[in-house]
Amino acid sequence: MTEATQSTFDRARQALEEKTRYVQDFPEAGVLFEDLTPVLADAKAFAAVVDAMAEAAEKLGADVIGGLDARGFLLGSAVAYKLGLGVMAIRKKGKLPPPVHSQEYELEYGKAALELPSEGIELADKKVVLVDDVLATGGTLGAARKLIESCGGEVSGYVLAIEVEGLGGRERLGDKPVIVVRDPK
């Protein structure tokens, strides 16, 4: 299949397969960490993944892209730029000056929170597509959805580069569409 006839998603999947770095037993024993840093650093691979994510986000009817701290900032910014949309950086707690909207959520090892500025961003009646690199347990994405909804916006779906199988993330995201560029390993 030539590049001209190869689908956007096929090119992105191939780029992810070729460039993802796999690190066994990180961050703890028994975990296979999928590092997308080499994908992001390679111009053709990065473009392929962004093109596929932008195509998916466009299908979900985004008014604005929500990029999750931190790799979601990189991907979400590129997707938003490609679609001619704005991007919201959904930050981890303590990274923004007050006042902020905040949403706590549970982690395997405690609690965390996500924040958005409470001034300067109008989300009422806006459709937000949440973009991140990896869907694992779905906790962070679920908290981001609650945060957006508490600010008057609507999450119209989720777009991810990869999904970790067996952690139940997709099921925790509820009734909104989930589009993953590369199928779980």
MARDREN-399500 format. One record per residue: residue number from 1; x, y, z of N, C-alpha, C, O in turn; residue in three letters. Coordinates in nm, 3 decimals. Example, Ala and Ser with C-alpha at 12.3 -4.5 7.8 and 13.67 -1.06 7.14 Angstrom:
2
ATOM,pos,nu,nv,nw,cau,cav,caw,cu,cv,cw,ou,ov,ow,code
ATOM,1,1.319,-0.569,0.780,1.230,-0.450,0.780,1.320,-0.330,0.780,1.424,-0.332,0.846,Ala
ATOM,2,1.285,-0.225,0.708,1.367,-0.106,0.714,1.290,0.003,0.787,1.341,0.114,0.804,Ser
% end
This chain:
185
ATOM,pos,nu,nv,nw,cau,cav,caw,cu,cv,cw,ou,ov,ow,code
ATOM,1,0.085,-0.117,0.000,0.000,0.000,0.000,0.090,0.124,0.000,0.182,0.134,0.082,Met
ATOM,2,0.064,0.217,-0.090,0.144,0.339,-0.097,0.097,0.436,0.009,-0.013,0.423,0.063,Thr
ATOM,3,0.181,0.535,0.037,0.145,0.634,0.138,0.020,0.711,0.095,-0.061,0.749,0.180,Glu
ATOM,4,0.004,0.733,-0.036,-0.111,0.807,-0.085,-0.242,0.731,-0.063,-0.347,0.793,-0.046,Ala
ATOM,5,-0.239,0.598,-0.062,-0.361,0.521,-0.044,-0.377,0.470,0.098,-0.483,0.416,0.133,Thr
ATOM,6,-0.277,0.485,0.179,-0.284,0.438,0.316,-0.368,0.535,0.399,-0.350,0.656,0.388,Gln
ATOM,7,-0.459,0.484,0.481,-0.547,0.572,0.559,-0.469,0.649,0.665,-0.359,0.610,0.706,Ser
ATOM,8,-0.529,0.758,0.709,-0.469,0.841,0.813,-0.442,0.757,0.938,-0.335,0.768,0.999,Thr
ATOM,9,-0.539,0.675,0.978,-0.523,0.593,1.098,-0.417,0.485,1.078,-0.343,0.454,1.171,Phe
ATOM,10,-0.411,0.427,0.960,-0.308,0.326,0.933,-0.168,0.385,0.947,-0.079,0.323,1.006,Asp
ATOM,11,-0.148,0.506,0.892,-0.016,0.572,0.903,0.017,0.600,1.049,0.130,0.582,1.093,Arg
ATOM,12,-0.082,0.645,1.124,-0.059,0.676,1.266,-0.028,0.549,1.345,0.063,0.548,1.428,Ala
ATOM,13,-0.102,0.444,1.319,-0.076,0.317,1.388,0.064,0.265,1.358,0.134,0.216,1.446,Arg
ATOM,14,0.103,0.275,1.232,0.236,0.230,1.193,0.343,0.313,1.264,0.442,0.259,1.313,Gln
ATOM,15,0.323,0.444,1.269,0.418,0.531,1.337,0.429,0.496,1.485,0.539,0.491,1.541,Ala
ATOM,16,0.314,0.470,1.548,0.316,0.432,1.690,0.386,0.298,1.710,0.462,0.283,1.805,Leu
ATOM,17,0.363,0.204,1.622,0.428,0.072,1.633,0.580,0.084,1.617,0.656,0.019,1.689,Glu
ATOM,18,0.622,0.166,1.522,0.764,0.177,1.492,0.842,0.262,1.591,0.960,0.236,1.615,Glu
ATOM,19,0.779,0.363,1.650,0.853,0.461,1.729,0.831,0.453,1.880,0.909,0.510,1.956,Lys
ATOM,20,0.726,0.384,1.926,0.703,0.376,2.070,0.815,0.297,2.137,0.857,0.193,2.087,Thr
ATOM,21,0.862,0.349,2.248,0.966,0.282,2.326,0.898,0.209,2.442,0.818,0.268,2.514,Arg
ATOM,22,0.930,0.081,2.458,0.869,-0.001,2.563,0.971,-0.022,2.674,1.084,-0.064,2.651,Tyr
ATOM,23,0.927,0.009,2.798,1.016,-0.002,2.914,0.950,-0.097,3.015,0.847,-0.063,3.074,Val
ATOM,24,1.010,-0.213,3.033,0.955,-0.313,3.127,0.982,-0.270,3.271,1.087,-0.214,3.302,Gln
ATOM,25,0.886,-0.299,3.358,0.896,-0.275,3.502,0.911,-0.127,3.538,0.985,-0.092,3.630,Asp
ATOM,26,0.841,-0.041,3.464,0.840,0.101,3.497,0.696,0.150,3.490,0.627,0.120,3.393,Phe
ATOM,27,0.648,0.223,3.588,0.716,0.277,3.705,0.729,0.178,3.820,0.788,0.211,3.924,Pro
ATOM,28,0.674,0.057,3.802,0.689,-0.045,3.906,0.694,-0.182,3.840,0.660,-0.197,3.723,Glu
ATOM,29,0.736,-0.281,3.916,0.749,-0.417,3.864,0.617,-0.467,3.805,0.510,-0.447,3.863,Ala
ATOM,30,0.627,-0.531,3.690,0.511,-0.588,3.625,0.442,-0.496,3.525,0.351,-0.539,3.454,Gly
ATOM,31,0.483,-0.369,3.520,0.423,-0.272,3.430,0.511,-0.256,3.306,0.632,-0.240,3.317,Val
ATOM,32,0.449,-0.260,3.189,0.518,-0.229,3.064,0.480,-0.087,3.026,0.367,-0.061,2.984,Leu
ATOM,33,0.574,0.006,3.040,0.551,0.147,3.012,0.570,0.173,2.863,0.671,0.133,2.805,Phe
ATOM,34,0.472,0.240,2.803,0.480,0.275,2.661,0.515,0.422,2.650,0.430,0.509,2.673,Glu
ATOM,35,0.639,0.450,2.615,0.690,0.586,2.608,0.671,0.642,2.467,0.730,0.592,2.371,Asp
ATOM,36,0.589,0.746,2.455,0.563,0.807,2.325,0.660,0.919,2.291,0.647,0.982,2.186,Leu
ATOM,37,0.758,0.945,2.377,0.855,1.051,2.350,0.921,1.038,2.213,0.933,1.138,2.142,Thr
ATOM,38,0.966,0.917,2.173,1.025,0.906,2.039,0.925,0.933,1.926,0.964,0.980,1.819,Pro
ATOM,39,0.798,0.904,1.948,0.695,0.935,1.848,0.682,1.085,1.832,0.676,1.136,1.720,Val
ATOM,40,0.678,1.156,1.943,0.664,1.301,1.940,0.787,1.370,1.882,0.775,1.477,1.822,Leu
ATOM,41,0.903,1.311,1.898,1.028,1.370,1.850,1.053,1.347,1.702,1.137,1.415,1.643,Ala
ATOM,42,0.982,1.255,1.640,0.999,1.224,1.499,0.891,1.300,1.418,0.772,1.278,1.439,Asp
ATOM,43,0.933,1.387,1.328,0.840,1.475,1.257,0.731,1.397,1.183,0.614,1.433,1.192,Ala
ATOM,44,0.767,1.293,1.110,0.668,1.217,1.032,0.574,1.140,1.123,0.453,1.136,1.099,Lys
ATOM,45,0.628,1.079,1.228,0.544,1.003,1.322,0.449,1.096,1.396,0.330,1.066,1.410,Ala
ATOM,46,0.501,1.208,1.443,0.419,1.306,1.514,0.306,1.356,1.424,0.191,1.362,1.467,Phe
ATOM,47,0.339,1.390,1.300,0.238,1.439,1.206,0.131,1.332,1.181,0.012,1.364,1.175,Ala
ATOM,48,0.172,1.208,1.166,0.076,1.099,1.141,-0.021,1.083,1.257,-0.141,1.068,1.237,Ala
ATOM,49,0.031,1.086,1.379,-0.055,1.071,1.497,-0.147,1.192,1.512,-0.266,1.175,1.540,Val
ATOM,50,-0.095,1.311,1.494,-0.177,1.432,1.505,-0.286,1.432,1.399,-0.400,1.468,1.428,Val
ATOM,51,-0.252,1.394,1.275,-0.353,1.390,1.168,-0.468,1.296,1.205,-0.585,1.330,1.185,Asp
ATOM,52,-0.434,1.179,1.257,-0.539,1.083,1.295,-0.623,1.136,1.411,-0.745,1.122,1.411,Ala
ATOM,53,-0.557,1.195,1.510,-0.630,1.248,1.625,-0.719,1.366,1.584,-0.831,1.380,1.634,Met
ATOM,54,-0.671,1.450,1.493,-0.750,1.563,1.446,-0.873,1.513,1.368,-0.982,1.566,1.384,Ala
ATOM,55,-0.854,1.412,1.286,-0.966,1.354,1.212,-1.072,1.302,1.309,-1.192,1.322,1.287,Glu
ATOM,56,-1.028,1.237,1.414,-1.121,1.184,1.514,-1.191,1.297,1.589,-1.313,1.293,1.608,Ala
ATOM,57,-1.116,1.398,1.631,-1.174,1.511,1.706,-1.276,1.586,1.622,-1.379,1.631,1.673,Ala
ATOM,58,-1.248,1.599,1.493,-1.342,1.667,1.404,-1.474,1.591,1.396,-1.581,1.652,1.393,Glu
ATOM,59,-1.467,1.458,1.391,-1.589,1.376,1.387,-1.673,1.392,1.514,-1.795,1.374,1.510,Lys
ATOM,60,-1.608,1.426,1.624,-1.678,1.440,1.752,-1.738,1.579,1.771,-1.804,1.604,1.872,Leu
ATOM,61,-1.717,1.668,1.677,-1.780,1.799,1.680,-1.725,1.895,1.783,-1.802,1.959,1.854,Gly
ATOM,62,-1.595,1.906,1.792,-1.533,1.991,1.892,-1.548,2.140,1.861,-1.535,2.182,1.746,Ala
ATOM,63,-1.575,2.219,1.966,-1.563,2.364,1.959,-1.426,2.406,2.012,-1.370,2.508,1.971,Asp
ATOM,64,-1.374,2.326,2.104,-1.244,2.352,2.165,-1.184,2.217,2.206,-1.257,2.122,2.234,Val
ATOM,65,-1.052,2.210,2.208,-0.982,2.088,2.248,-0.933,2.106,2.391,-0.878,2.210,2.427,Ile
ATOM,66,-0.953,2.004,2.473,-0.900,2.003,2.610,-0.782,1.909,2.616,-0.798,1.788,2.600,Gly
ATOM,67,-0.663,1.963,2.639,-0.541,1.882,2.650,-0.507,1.861,2.795,-0.499,1.956,2.873,Gly
ATOM,68,-0.485,1.734,2.832,-0.457,1.701,2.972,-0.307,1.708,3.002,-0.224,1.667,2.921,Leu
ATOM,69,-0.276,1.761,3.118,-0.141,1.775,3.168,-0.073,1.638,3.172,-0.124,1.550,3.242,Asp
ATOM,70,0.035,1.616,3.105,0.119,1.708,3.031,0.131,1.669,2.883,0.134,1.757,2.797,Ala
ATOM,71,0.139,1.541,2.851,0.154,1.503,2.710,0.029,1.538,2.629,0.038,1.558,2.508,Arg
ATOM,72,-0.086,1.545,2.694,-0.207,1.589,2.627,-0.198,1.734,2.580,-0.267,1.773,2.486,Gly
ATOM,73,-0.111,1.815,2.646,-0.088,1.952,2.599,-0.026,1.949,2.460,-0.068,2.021,2.370,Phe
ATOM,74,0.076,1.863,2.444,0.147,1.856,2.317,0.055,1.810,2.205,0.046,1.875,2.100,Leu
ATOM,75,-0.013,1.700,2.227,-0.101,1.645,2.125,-0.224,1.733,2.105,-0.263,1.760,1.991,Leu
ATOM,76,-0.284,1.778,2.213,-0.403,1.861,2.203,-0.377,1.993,2.133,-0.461,2.039,2.056,Gly
ATOM,77,-0.263,2.054,2.159,-0.228,2.180,2.092,-0.215,2.160,1.942,-0.266,2.241,1.864,Ser
ATOM,78,-0.148,2.054,1.902,-0.130,2.027,1.759,-0.265,1.996,1.692,-0.290,2.040,1.580,Ala
ATOM,79,-0.349,1.919,1.760,-0.482,1.886,1.706,-0.565,2.014,1.691,-0.627,2.036,1.587,Val
ATOM,80,-0.565,2.097,1.794,-0.642,2.222,1.789,-0.593,2.311,1.676,-0.674,2.367,1.602,Ala
ATOM,81,-0.463,2.324,1.661,-0.407,2.407,1.554,-0.451,2.354,1.417,-0.493,2.431,1.331,Tyr
ATOM,82,-0.442,2.223,1.399,-0.479,2.162,1.271,-0.626,2.188,1.239,-0.662,2.206,1.123,Lys
ATOM,83,-0.712,2.190,1.341,-0.856,2.210,1.321,-0.899,2.357,1.328,-1.017,2.388,1.307,Leu
ATOM,84,-0.805,2.446,1.357,-0.840,2.588,1.369,-0.922,2.618,1.493,-1.007,2.707,1.493,Gly
ATOM,85,-0.895,2.543,1.600,-0.967,2.559,1.726,-0.874,2.607,1.836,-0.752,2.606,1.820,Leu
ATOM,86,-0.933,2.649,1.946,-0.854,2.680,2.064,-0.826,2.554,2.144,-0.889,2.450,2.124,Gly
ATOM,87,-0.729,2.566,2.235,-0.694,2.453,2.322,-0.694,2.501,2.467,-0.645,2.609,2.498,Val
ATOM,88,-0.751,2.419,2.554,-0.749,2.446,2.698,-0.650,2.351,2.762,-0.656,2.230,2.741,Met
ATOM,89,-0.559,2.406,2.839,-0.467,2.324,2.915,-0.533,2.289,3.048,-0.554,2.375,3.133,Ala
ATOM,90,-0.567,2.162,3.064,-0.629,2.115,3.187,-0.514,2.073,3.278,-0.448,1.972,3.255,Ile
ATOM,91,-0.491,2.153,3.382,-0.369,2.144,3.461,-0.385,2.060,3.587,-0.495,2.045,3.641,Arg
ATOM,92,-0.272,2.006,3.633,-0.268,1.941,3.763,-0.275,2.049,3.870,-0.236,2.164,3.847,Lys
ATOM,93,-0.325,2.011,3.985,-0.345,2.104,4.096,-0.216,2.178,4.131,-0.107,2.121,4.135,Lys
ATOM,94,-0.233,2.307,4.156,-0.122,2.389,4.202,-0.040,2.453,4.092,0.058,2.522,4.122,Gly
ATOM,95,-0.076,2.434,3.965,0.002,2.489,3.855,-0.054,2.622,3.803,0.013,2.693,3.727,Lys
ATOM,96,-0.176,2.657,3.845,-0.240,2.780,3.801,-0.259,2.875,3.918,-0.281,2.831,4.031,Leu
ATOM,97,-0.251,3.006,3.892,-0.283,3.101,3.999,-0.433,3.105,4.022,-0.511,3.080,3.929,Pro
ATOM,98,-0.476,3.134,4.145,-0.619,3.142,4.172,-0.680,3.265,4.106,-0.608,3.359,4.071,Pro
ATOM,99,-0.811,3.263,4.089,-0.907,3.159,4.124,-0.914,3.051,4.016,-0.891,3.077,3.897,Pro
ATOM,100,-0.946,2.930,4.060,-0.955,2.815,3.969,-1.079,2.732,4.000,-1.132,2.735,4.111,Val
ATOM,101,-1.123,2.658,3.898,-1.219,2.550,3.917,-1.135,2.426,3.938,-1.033,2.408,3.872,His
ATOM,102,-1.176,2.339,4.030,-1.097,2.221,4.064,-1.185,2.097,4.071,-1.301,2.104,4.111,Ser
ATOM,103,-1.127,1.984,4.033,-1.197,1.855,4.041,-1.101,1.751,4.096,-0.999,1.720,4.033,Gln
ATOM,104,-1.133,1.696,4.212,-1.050,1.590,4.270,-1.089,1.454,4.212,-1.202,1.434,4.167,Glu
ATOM,105,-0.992,1.362,4.215,-1.018,1.224,4.173,-0.921,1.131,4.244,-0.818,1.174,4.296,Tyr
ATOM,106,-0.957,1.004,4.245,-0.880,0.902,4.314,-0.771,0.844,4.223,-0.794,0.820,4.104,Glu
ATOM,107,-0.656,0.823,4.280,-0.547,0.752,4.215,-0.525,0.620,4.289,-0.580,0.599,4.397,Leu
ATOM,108,-0.445,0.534,4.231,-0.413,0.408,4.299,-0.344,0.434,4.433,-0.355,0.353,4.525,Glu
ATOM,109,-0.274,0.546,4.444,-0.191,0.576,4.559,-0.234,0.701,4.635,-0.156,0.755,4.713,Tyr
ATOM,110,-0.356,0.749,4.613,-0.402,0.868,4.683,-0.499,0.947,4.600,-0.575,0.892,4.520,Gly
ATOM,111,-0.498,1.078,4.620,-0.588,1.168,4.548,-0.507,1.267,4.466,-0.391,1.296,4.497,Lys
ATOM,112,-0.570,1.320,4.362,-0.512,1.425,4.280,-0.626,1.517,4.240,-0.742,1.489,4.269,Ala
ATOM,113,-0.593,1.626,4.172,-0.695,1.719,4.125,-0.650,1.782,3.994,-0.531,1.798,3.967,Ala
ATOM,114,-0.750,1.818,3.914,-0.727,1.892,3.791,-0.790,2.030,3.806,-0.887,2.047,3.880,Leu
ATOM,115,-0.733,2.128,3.735,-0.783,2.264,3.748,-0.789,2.336,3.614,-0.715,2.307,3.521,Glu
ATOM,116,-0.881,2.432,3.609,-0.894,2.528,3.499,-0.908,2.666,3.562,-0.961,2.679,3.673,Leu
ATOM,117,-0.863,2.771,3.493,-0.886,2.906,3.546,-1.036,2.933,3.555,-1.112,2.893,3.467,Pro
ATOM,118,-1.078,3.000,3.660,-1.221,3.031,3.673,-1.255,3.164,3.605,-1.371,3.205,3.605,Ser
ATOM,119,-1.157,3.230,3.549,-1.179,3.355,3.476,-1.109,3.346,3.341,-1.001,3.287,3.329,Glu
ATOM,120,-1.172,3.406,3.239,-1.106,3.417,3.110,-1.135,3.307,3.009,-1.100,3.321,2.892,Gly
ATOM,121,-1.198,3.197,3.052,-1.236,3.090,2.960,-1.385,3.065,2.977,-1.431,3.029,3.085,Ile
ATOM,122,-1.459,3.085,2.870,-1.603,3.065,2.874,-1.636,2.930,2.813,-1.616,2.909,2.693,Glu
ATOM,123,-1.686,2.838,2.895,-1.717,2.703,2.847,-1.867,2.677,2.828,-1.904,2.573,2.774,Leu
ATOM,124,-1.952,2.769,2.871,-2.096,2.747,2.860,-2.134,2.710,2.717,-2.105,2.783,2.622,Ala
ATOM,125,-2.200,2.595,2.705,-2.250,2.545,2.576,-2.142,2.510,2.474,-2.172,2.495,2.356,Asp
ATOM,126,-2.018,2.497,2.517,-1.909,2.457,2.427,-1.893,2.306,2.431,-1.904,2.244,2.536,Lys
ATOM,127,-1.866,2.249,2.314,-1.836,2.106,2.304,-1.685,2.090,2.309,-1.612,2.147,2.227,Lys
ATOM,128,-1.639,2.011,2.405,-1.497,1.992,2.428,-1.461,1.847,2.397,-1.526,1.754,2.445,Val
ATOM,129,-1.358,1.828,2.317,-1.301,1.695,2.296,-1.175,1.689,2.381,-1.085,1.772,2.367,Val
ATOM,130,-1.169,1.588,2.468,-1.053,1.570,2.554,-0.949,1.485,2.482,-0.980,1.378,2.429,Leu
ATOM,131,-0.825,1.534,2.480,-0.715,1.469,2.409,-0.603,1.437,2.508,-0.563,1.522,2.588,Val
ATOM,132,-0.554,1.313,2.501,-0.440,1.273,2.584,-0.364,1.164,2.511,-0.408,1.115,2.407,Asp
ATOM,133,-0.251,1.126,2.567,-0.168,1.026,2.502,-0.215,0.884,2.529,-0.219,0.802,2.438,Asp
ATOM,134,-0.251,0.854,2.654,-0.280,0.716,2.693,-0.411,0.708,2.772,-0.436,0.789,2.862,Val
ATOM,135,-0.493,0.610,2.738,-0.609,0.574,2.820,-0.568,0.454,2.903,-0.543,0.346,2.849,Leu
ATOM,136,-0.563,0.472,3.033,-0.530,0.361,3.124,-0.654,0.332,3.209,-0.745,0.263,3.163,Ala
ATOM,137,-0.658,0.383,3.331,-0.773,0.356,3.419,-0.891,0.448,3.391,-1.003,0.418,3.433,Thr
ATOM,138,-0.868,0.559,3.322,-0.976,0.653,3.292,-1.001,0.754,3.402,-1.089,0.839,3.386,Gly
ATOM,139,-0.929,0.748,3.512,-0.952,0.838,3.624,-0.929,0.985,3.591,-1.012,1.070,3.625,Gly
ATOM,140,-0.819,1.014,3.525,-0.788,1.153,3.492,-0.887,1.208,3.389,-0.936,1.320,3.403,Thr
ATOM,141,-0.917,1.129,3.287,-1.012,1.173,3.185,-1.152,1.192,3.244,-1.222,1.287,3.209,Leu
ATOM,142,-1.192,1.102,3.334,-1.321,1.117,3.400,-1.328,1.243,3.483,-1.430,1.312,3.483,Gly
ATOM,143,-1.219,1.275,3.554,-1.215,1.397,3.634,-1.218,1.520,3.543,-1.282,1.620,3.577,Ala
ATOM,144,-1.151,1.512,3.429,-1.152,1.624,3.334,-1.293,1.648,3.283,-1.336,1.762,3.268,Ala
ATOM,145,-1.365,1.541,3.256,-1.504,1.555,3.210,-1.589,1.624,3.317,-1.664,1.717,3.286,Arg
ATOM,146,-1.577,1.580,3.442,-1.653,1.643,3.550,-1.617,1.790,3.563,-1.705,1.874,3.586,Lys
ATOM,147,-1.490,1.822,3.548,-1.445,1.961,3.557,-1.507,2.045,3.447,-1.559,2.153,3.473,Leu
ATOM,148,-1.501,1.997,3.324,-1.560,2.069,3.209,-1.710,2.089,3.231,-1.761,2.199,3.211,Ile
ATOM,149,-1.780,1.983,3.273,-1.924,1.993,3.295,-1.957,2.089,3.408,-2.057,2.160,3.400,Glu
ATOM,150,-1.876,2.092,3.512,-1.901,2.185,3.623,-1.883,2.331,3.580,-1.933,2.422,3.645,Ser
ATOM,151,-1.812,2.351,3.469,-1.791,2.486,3.415,-1.891,2.520,3.304,-1.881,2.626,3.242,Cys
ATOM,152,-1.988,2.430,3.280,-2.092,2.455,3.182,-2.067,2.401,3.043,-2.150,2.420,2.954,Gly
ATOM,153,-1.954,2.335,3.023,-1.923,2.277,2.893,-1.975,2.135,2.882,-2.023,2.077,2.979,Gly
ATOM,154,-1.963,2.081,2.762,-2.004,1.942,2.736,-1.888,1.868,2.671,-1.834,1.913,2.570,Glu
ATOM,155,-1.850,1.757,2.728,-1.748,1.673,2.665,-1.819,1.590,2.559,-1.910,1.513,2.589,Val
ATOM,156,-1.775,1.608,2.434,-1.840,1.534,2.325,-1.767,1.404,2.293,-1.815,1.324,2.212,Ser
ATOM,157,-1.650,1.382,2.355,-1.578,1.257,2.337,-1.433,1.269,2.376,-1.385,1.374,2.420,Gly
ATOM,158,-1.364,1.156,2.360,-1.224,1.143,2.400,-1.144,1.092,2.281,-1.190,1.005,2.208,Tyr
ATOM,159,-1.023,1.147,2.263,-0.933,1.102,2.157,-0.797,1.075,2.221,-0.736,1.163,2.282,Val
ATOM,160,-0.750,0.950,2.206,-0.626,0.906,2.267,-0.534,0.843,2.162,-0.582,0.791,2.062,Leu
ATOM,161,-0.404,0.848,2.187,-0.309,0.783,2.096,-0.310,0.632,2.118,-0.318,0.555,2.022,Ala
ATOM,162,-0.303,0.589,2.245,-0.298,0.446,2.275,-0.385,0.414,2.397,-0.422,0.503,2.473,Ile
ATOM,163,-0.417,0.287,2.411,-0.497,0.239,2.525,-0.427,0.120,2.589,-0.378,0.030,2.520,Glu
ATOM,164,-0.422,0.121,2.721,-0.368,0.008,2.795,-0.484,-0.087,2.825,-0.581,-0.050,2.891,Val
ATOM,165,-0.472,-0.207,2.777,-0.578,-0.306,2.791,-0.587,-0.359,2.934,-0.487,-0.371,3.005,Glu
ATOM,166,-0.709,-0.391,2.975,-0.731,-0.460,3.101,-0.741,-0.372,3.224,-0.751,-0.424,3.335,Gly
ATOM,167,-0.739,-0.240,3.208,-0.748,-0.151,3.324,-0.886,-0.088,3.339,-0.911,-0.015,3.435,Leu
ATOM,168,-0.976,-0.114,3.245,-1.114,-0.069,3.256,-1.138,0.078,3.228,-1.244,0.131,3.260,Gly
ATOM,169,-1.041,0.146,3.169,-1.055,0.289,3.144,-1.171,0.326,3.056,-1.246,0.419,3.086,Gly
ATOM,170,-1.187,0.254,2.947,-1.294,0.284,2.852,-1.431,0.274,2.920,-1.518,0.358,2.897,Arg
ATOM,171,-1.449,0.173,3.001,-1.576,0.152,3.069,-1.605,0.264,3.169,-1.721,0.299,3.190,Glu
ATOM,172,-1.501,0.321,3.230,-1.520,0.428,3.329,-1.557,0.562,3.266,-1.600,0.653,3.336,Arg
ATOM,173,-1.542,0.574,3.135,-1.567,0.702,3.070,-1.714,0.723,3.034,-1.752,0.831,2.989,Leu
ATOM,174,-1.795,0.622,3.052,-1.939,0.639,3.035,-1.986,0.640,2.892,-1.939,0.563,2.809,Gly
ATOM,175,-2.081,0.728,2.865,-2.158,0.724,2.742,-2.100,0.805,2.626,-2.164,0.813,2.521,Asp
ATOM,176,-1.986,0.865,2.641,-1.928,0.947,2.534,-1.834,0.863,2.448,-1.771,0.770,2.498,Lys
ATOM,177,-1.824,0.894,2.318,-1.737,0.817,2.230,-1.589,0.825,2.271,-1.540,0.930,2.313,Pro
ATOM,178,-1.521,0.713,2.258,-1.378,0.704,2.285,-1.312,0.656,2.156,-1.343,0.548,2.106,Val
ATOM,179,-1.221,0.737,2.102,-1.151,0.700,1.980,-1.002,0.689,2.015,-0.939,0.784,2.060,Ile
ATOM,180,-0.948,0.569,1.991,-0.807,0.541,2.019,-0.739,0.514,1.886,-0.785,0.431,1.807,Val
ATOM,181,-0.628,0.582,1.861,-0.557,0.565,1.734,-0.502,0.424,1.720,-0.520,0.360,1.617,Val
ATOM,182,-0.434,0.376,1.825,-0.379,0.241,1.818,-0.451,0.151,1.916,-0.466,0.183,2.033,Arg
ATOM,183,-0.496,0.038,1.865,-0.566,-0.060,1.948,-0.477,-0.105,2.064,-0.355,-0.098,2.055,Asp
ATOM,184,-0.540,-0.151,2.173,-0.462,-0.195,2.289,-0.367,-0.310,2.253,-0.392,-0.390,2.163,Pro
ATOM,185,-0.256,-0.313,2.328,-0.157,-0.420,2.314,-0.189,-0.527,2.415,-0.119,-0.628,2.422,Lys
% end
